[in-house]
Amino acid sequence: MLKTALRTVTVLIVLGVALLGVELYRMAQGERDAQLSVAPGGAPDRAAVGEFSPLATPRPAPDVTLAALSGGTQSLAALRGRVVLVNFWATWCAPCVKEMPSLLRLQTARGDIAVLAVSEDRRGAALVEPFIAKHGLEKLPIYLDPENSVGHAFGIDGLPTTALIDREGRIVGRLEGAAQWDSADMLKLIRRYAGTPNGTSAG
């Protein structure tokens, strides 16, 4: 009788410790997500207003390969010759969710521009797939980066962040914060910094 009671108490203690560990992990993950959604130091910077920052000297984009939500992979190198927008986002990021329909409209209207929406959600497809279905974004090219390796290669500090890559595979600028990607101003900006197929600058 006493042994049975002791075993029961032991099982309850083990379960309690396990549940505590799970809760601590969730708290740590939530804290990490909160840190990603703001600039270093805990306060929003110009990212909050979505200000595009051109690079004085364009630099080569990281040599990375992305895992597609639909299956397969996509290397940035294979997109050389096209203008590319690499958008880093997450399902918990409200500004990200707000701008995603405009990314889809941009992709639909301008087939010459490759839009790569890279999810930084740690739970990967299990979380992203139902989110995409809920918001009607199935036609937007979605990629998964649950280990944040691609985000790290691009030096991402907060979400959303978008890198603009020209036809020569160089990062020409980045925008931290949400934007209306299919607006006239944004399309003009893309033409200005990305150039045209023959390599000349668009006006």
ZIWO-V278218 format. One record per pair of residues at least 4 apart in sequence whose ideal C-beta (glycine too) atoms are under 7 Angstrom apart, sorted by the first residue. I is the first residue (numbers start at 1). J is the second residue. D is the distance in Angstrom with one decimal. If there is no record, write none. Layout:
BEGIN
I:J:D ; I:J:D
END
This chain:
BEGIN
1:5:6.7 ; 2:6:6.4 ; 3:7:6.3 ; 4:8:6.4 ; 5:9:6.4 ; 6:10:6.3 ; 7:11:6.4 ; 8:12:6.4 ; 9:13:6.4 ; 10:14:6.4 ; 11:15:6.3 ; 12:16:6.2 ; 13:17:6.5 ; 14:18:6.4 ; 15:19:6.3 ; 16:20:6.3 ; 17:21:6.5 ; 18:22:6.7 ; 19:23:6.4 ; 20:24:6.3 ; 21:25:6.4 ; 22:26:6.5 ; 23:27:6.4 ; 24:28:6.4 ; 25:29:6.3 ; 26:30:6.3 ; 27:31:6.4 ; 28:32:6.4 ; 29:33:6.4 ; 29:122:6.9 ; 30:34:6.4 ; 31:35:6.5 ; 32:36:6.6 ; 33:37:6.5 ; 33:92:5.7 ; 36:158:6.1 ; 36:159:5.6 ; 37:93:5.8 ; 37:158:6.2 ; 37:159:5.8 ; 38:42:6.1 ; 38:43:6.7 ; 38:44:5.5 ; 38:158:5.9 ; 39:43:6.5 ; 39:44:5.9 ; 39:45:4.2 ; 39:47:5.8 ; 39:157:6.2 ; 39:158:5.4 ; 40:157:5.9 ; 44:48:3.9 ; 46:51:4.4 ; 46:176:7.0 ; 47:158:5.6 ; 47:176:3.3 ; 47:177:4.1 ; 48:177:5.6 ; 49:177:6.1 ; 50:175:5.9 ; 50:177:3.7 ; 50:178:5.5 ; 50:179:4.5 ; 52:173:5.7 ; 52:175:4.5 ; 52:189:6.1 ; 53:173:5.7 ; 53:174:5.7 ; 54:172:6.4 ; 54:173:4.0 ; 54:193:6.1 ; 55:59:6.4 ; 55:171:6.4 ; 55:172:6.0 ; 55:173:5.6 ; 58:166:6.7 ; 58:170:3.8 ; 58:171:6.2 ; 58:172:4.7 ; 59:170:6.2 ; 59:171:5.5 ; 60:169:6.2 ; 60:170:5.8 ; 61:76:5.4 ; 61:165:5.0 ; 61:169:5.5 ; 61:170:6.5 ; 61:171:5.2 ; 62:153:3.9 ; 62:154:6.1 ; 63:76:6.9 ; 63:77:6.3 ; 64:76:5.8 ; 64:150:5.2 ; 64:153:5.4 ; 65:73:5.1 ; 65:74:7.0 ; 65:75:4.4 ; 66:73:6.4 ; 66:74:4.8 ; 66:116:6.4 ; 66:118:6.5 ; 66:143:4.0 ; 66:150:6.4 ; 67:73:5.8 ; 67:143:6.1 ; 67:144:5.0 ; 68:72:5.0 ; 68:73:6.4 ; 68:74:5.9 ; 68:143:5.6 ; 69:125:6.0 ; 69:128:6.0 ; 69:129:6.5 ; 69:142:4.1 ; 69:143:6.7 ; 69:144:5.9 ; 74:78:6.8 ; 74:143:6.8 ; 76:84:6.9 ; 76:169:6.9 ; 77:169:7.0 ; 79:84:5.2 ; 79:114:5.2 ; 80:169:4.8 ; 81:167:5.5 ; 82:112:6.4 ; 82:114:5.0 ; 82:167:6.4 ; 83:112:6.7 ; 83:113:4.8 ; 83:166:6.6 ; 83:167:6.2 ; 83:190:6.4 ; 83:194:4.1 ; 84:114:4.6 ; 84:116:6.6 ; 84:165:4.1 ; 85:113:6.5 ; 85:115:5.0 ; 85:116:6.9 ; 85:162:5.8 ; 85:164:6.1 ; 86:116:4.9 ; 86:118:6.3 ; 86:154:6.9 ; 86:162:6.7 ; 86:163:4.6 ; 86:165:6.7 ; 87:103:6.0 ; 87:115:6.8 ; 87:116:6.8 ; 87:117:4.9 ; 87:118:6.6 ; 87:160:6.3 ; 87:162:4.5 ; 88:118:5.1 ; 88:120:5.9 ; 88:151:5.5 ; 88:156:5.1 ; 88:159:5.8 ; 88:160:6.2 ; 88:161:4.9 ; 89:93:6.0 ; 89:96:3.6 ; 89:100:6.8 ; 89:117:6.1 ; 89:119:6.3 ; 89:120:7.0 ; 89:159:5.9 ; 89:160:4.9 ; 90:96:6.0 ; 90:119:6.3 ; 90:120:4.7 ; 90:121:5.2 ; 90:159:5.5 ; 91:121:5.5 ; 91:127:5.8 ; 91:128:6.5 ; 91:131:4.6 ; 93:97:6.7 ; 93:159:4.6 ; 93:160:6.3 ; 94:98:6.4 ; 95:99:6.5 ; 95:160:5.8 ; 95:177:6.4 ; 95:178:3.9 ; 96:100:6.5 ; 96:159:5.7 ; 96:160:4.3 ; 98:178:5.4 ; 99:103:6.4 ; 99:160:6.3 ; 99:178:4.1 ; 99:179:5.9 ; 99:181:6.6 ; 100:104:6.6 ; 100:117:6.8 ; 100:135:6.9 ; 100:137:5.9 ; 100:140:6.7 ; 101:105:6.4 ; 102:106:6.3 ; 102:180:5.1 ; 102:181:4.3 ; 102:182:4.9 ; 103:107:6.4 ; 103:115:5.4 ; 103:117:6.1 ; 103:140:6.1 ; 103:181:5.1 ; 104:108:6.3 ; 104:137:5.8 ; 104:139:6.3 ; 104:140:4.4 ; 105:109:6.0 ; 105:182:4.2 ; 106:110:5.8 ; 106:113:6.5 ; 106:115:6.1 ; 106:181:4.5 ; 106:182:4.6 ; 107:113:6.9 ; 107:115:4.3 ; 107:140:6.2 ; 109:182:6.2 ; 113:190:6.9 ; 115:140:6.9 ; 115:141:6.1 ; 116:141:5.8 ; 116:143:5.8 ; 117:140:5.5 ; 117:141:6.3 ; 117:142:5.2 ; 117:143:6.8 ; 118:143:4.7 ; 118:145:5.1 ; 118:150:5.8 ; 119:128:4.9 ; 119:142:6.4 ; 119:143:6.8 ; 119:144:5.4 ; 119:145:6.4 ; 120:145:5.6 ; 120:148:5.9 ; 120:151:5.5 ; 120:159:6.4 ; 121:127:5.0 ; 121:128:5.7 ; 121:146:6.6 ; 122:146:5.1 ; 123:127:4.0 ; 124:128:6.5 ; 124:144:5.0 ; 124:146:4.3 ; 125:129:5.1 ; 125:144:6.2 ; 127:131:6.4 ; 128:132:6.1 ; 128:142:6.5 ; 128:144:6.5 ; 129:133:6.6 ; 130:134:6.1 ; 131:135:6.5 ; 132:137:4.7 ; 132:138:6.0 ; 132:142:6.0 ; 133:138:6.7 ; 145:149:6.4 ; 145:150:4.4 ; 145:151:5.8 ; 148:152:5.5 ; 149:153:6.5 ; 150:154:6.6 ; 151:156:4.0 ; 154:163:5.8 ; 156:161:5.0 ; 158:176:6.1 ; 160:177:6.7 ; 160:178:5.8 ; 161:174:6.3 ; 161:176:5.0 ; 162:174:6.4 ; 162:175:4.8 ; 163:171:5.3 ; 163:174:4.8 ; 164:172:5.5 ; 164:173:5.0 ; 164:174:6.7 ; 164:190:6.7 ; 164:193:5.9 ; 164:194:6.5 ; 165:169:6.4 ; 165:170:6.6 ; 165:171:5.6 ; 166:170:5.2 ; 166:172:5.1 ; 166:193:6.9 ; 166:194:4.7 ; 166:195:5.6 ; 167:194:6.6 ; 167:195:6.0 ; 167:197:6.8 ; 172:193:4.5 ; 172:194:6.7 ; 173:193:5.6 ; 175:179:5.8 ; 179:186:6.0 ; 180:186:6.3 ; 181:186:5.3 ; 182:186:6.9 ; 183:187:6.9 ; 184:188:6.3 ; 185:189:6.4 ; 186:190:6.4 ; 187:191:6.5 ; 188:192:6.3 ; 189:193:6.4 ; 190:194:5.4 ; 191:202:3.8 ; 192:202:6.1 ; 195:199:6.1 ; 195:200:6.4 ; 195:201:5.5 ; 195:202:6.3 ; 196:200:5.4 ; 196:202:5.1
END
